[in-house]
């Protein structure tokens, strides 16, 4: 059964940046959450370019600083 969720554009871009060509977004979320149960705990396991990782860290910092 499919569910619809709403995420920010920034969150979408973070997921899209780690999405593999043959994956759906559901597959990405399952892959990132599978080991630790939290997406942010899993980012270090992603096989992505260091420059992309720097951008993700900046985006995450900006996002968390804007939180109330």
Secondary structure, DSSP 8 states (H G I E B T S, - for coil): --------HHHHHHHHHH--TT--HHHHHHHHHTTTSSHHHHGGGS---HHHHHHHHHHHHHHHHT--
